[in-house]
Amino acid sequence: MNRKYYTSTGYGVEEQSLTANFYTETIEVNGLSSIAFFEAGESFKGQRFYWQNREKTFTLVGLGHAHVIHSVSEDTRFEDVDKQWKSLCSRIVNEEHDLQPILFGGFSFDPANKLPSEWDMFPSAYFTVPSFQLVIRDDRVFISIHLVTNELNSRTEFDKLRAQRDDLIHAAQVKELKPYAKPVLTNMNERFKDLYLDAVSHVTKLIHSGEAQKVVIARSLALSFAEEVSSPSAMYHVSKEQPESYLFGLELDENLFFGATPERLVKVENQKALSTCLAGSVRRGHTASEDQQLGKDLLLDAKNREEHQYVVNMITNVFNQYCEDVKVPKYPKLMKIRDIQHLYTPVDGLLRTGNGLLQLVKDLHPTPALGGEPRGDAMKIIRMVEQMNRGYYAAPIGWIDAEGNGEFAVAIRSALLTKENAYLYAGGGIVADSDPTSEYAETLVKFRPMLRTLGGNLDG
């Protein structure tokens, strides 16, 4: 058993004194299912999270809250989280590098959007340090205990956490995973459909008049189910439906925000930064030959290539600001996932000294793939015409460890689940020659992954 201890200053929703201690202990265990561990933490319902990268080389599960960091600021939320996390990790007593404490959470898409909605409980930034942290990396399984406390002698409390940890491990290893059936969908409502179609028409006129080059407009589906859908059930089904995507889940009280996104926003590992330019899409073909032709047409389509280039230019500019040795391929490739294929261009570089992951997240969000171009003008138009609150949809969600390594994805192909109801979100980039009917059809394709996960279906 490897043990390591940290001490630090505490801030956040569960604010301790300015000299709270941060203790952590890590053990390595034999093979264990991440979904089973998430399910075993049912007593921590409302305080769990889940993450798995596209490559399936890193899985993260958190149960319970050792510490919470949040911000309600419109202007300094990224800096607030960065400062508080660094403070929490600033007094490491024993530096071991096999596994670091991890902070997980997300940001809202637009904190200036104050429309009442299903997102009212979510602050503009919400992150947690779990009491129990599971990491599966390179086929090795690590479980950590985290305790943030003012007590000088925390041995008794830590011993209780060890006993809880052992119970969680036993449950995850021994008990069989529940055979989750798909939810029974009783109603589906296309919220804001007419507003969406009118918004697309209006935005194309604004673009023609020179008020923006591209604006991303989103819409929402509301689902109802015969009975409450549990978080483990949702995570189980999304992992089966969309194994080639980033998988994420973040609980807050009775809500689970979860999804399967193909889009990395940015990753930092040992000062190397990676991002993904993902914009321009088309459905998958019914046959291999049709699929190949659709992909070829997408690569040659002027509208989609224009959308994609906005994203490439913007991300490249941000990387040039923070990084050295920036590399950008000249032409996009295709990224094919189960329901959709995208234009894809990777960007990478080496972070200059003094720059960090959350700085990149701040300046990259929202990319033109989710907001528009120019960013400021597009955001004003979105607030004017969209008439809904995106909440955490299309916003950064991810993790950062005590050494500054981490990864954030863009929370598309996502849903907010709350007991017997769920809200799904999808959007598309509007440019000068966009057609409302075609844009509407594109959102149907983008709804499919989460709708299928939740027991529904869409024709066409």
Stockholm file with secondary structure:
# STOCKHOLM 1.0

chainA/1-460         MNRKYYTSTGYGVEEQSLTANFYTETIEVNGLSSIAFFEAGESFKGQRFYWQNREKTFTLVGLGHAHVIHSVSEDTRFEDVDKQWKSLCSRIVNEEHDLQPILFGGFSFDPANKLPSEWDMFPSAYFTVPSFQLVIRDDRVFISIHLVTNELNSRTEFDKLRAQRDDLIHAAQVKELKPYAKPVLTNMNERFKDLYLDAVSHVTKLIHSGEAQKVVIARSLALSFAEEVSSPSAMYHVSKEQPESYLFGLELDENLFFGATPERLVKVENQKALSTCLAGSVRRGHTASEDQQLGKDLLLDAKNREEHQYVVNMITNVFNQYCEDVKVPKYPKLMKIRDIQHLYTPVDGLLRTGNGLLQLVKDLHPTPALGGEPRGDAMKIIRMVEQMNRGYYAAPIGWIDAEGNGEFAVAIRSALLTKENAYLYAGGGIVADSDPTSEYAETLVKFRPMLRTLGGNLDG
#=GR chainA/1-460 SS CCBCCEECCCCSTTCCCTTCEEEEEEEEESCCCHHHHHHHTGGGTTSEEEEECTTSSEEEEEESCSEEEEECCSSSHHHHHHHHHHHHTSEESSCCCSCCCEEEEEECSCTTCCCCSTTTTCCSEEEEECSEEEEEETTEEEEEEEEEESCSCCHHHHHHHHHHHHHHHHHHHHSCCCCCCCCCEEEEEEETHHHHHHHHHHHHHHHHTTSCSEEEEEEEEEEEESSCCCHHHHHHHHHHHCTTSEEEEEEETTEEEEEEECCEEEEEETTEEEEEEEEEEEECCSSHHHHHHHHHHHHHCHHHHHHHHHHHHHHHHHHHHHEEEEECCSSCEEEECSSEEEEEEEEEEEECTTCCHHHHHHHHSSCTTTSEESHHHHHHHHHHHCCSCCTTTTSEEEEEETTSCEEEEECCSEEEEETTEEEEEEEEEECTTCCHHHHHHHHHHHHHHHHHHTTCCCCC
#=GC SS_cons         CCBCCEECCCCSTTCCCTTCEEEEEEEEESCCCHHHHHHHTGGGTTSEEEEECTTSSEEEEEESCSEEEEECCSSSHHHHHHHHHHHHTSEESSCCCSCCCEEEEEECSCTTCCCCSTTTTCCSEEEEECSEEEEEETTEEEEEEEEEESCSCCHHHHHHHHHHHHHHHHHHHHSCCCCCCCCCEEEEEEETHHHHHHHHHHHHHHHHTTSCSEEEEEEEEEEEESSCCCHHHHHHHHHHHCTTSEEEEEEETTEEEEEEECCEEEEEETTEEEEEEEEEEEECCSSHHHHHHHHHHHHHCHHHHHHHHHHHHHHHHHHHHHEEEEECCSSCEEEECSSEEEEEEEEEEEECTTCCHHHHHHHHSSCTTTSEESHHHHHHHHHHHCCSCCTTTTSEEEEEETTSCEEEEECCSEEEEETTEEEEEEEEEECTTCCHHHHHHHHHHHHHHHHHHTTCCCCC
//
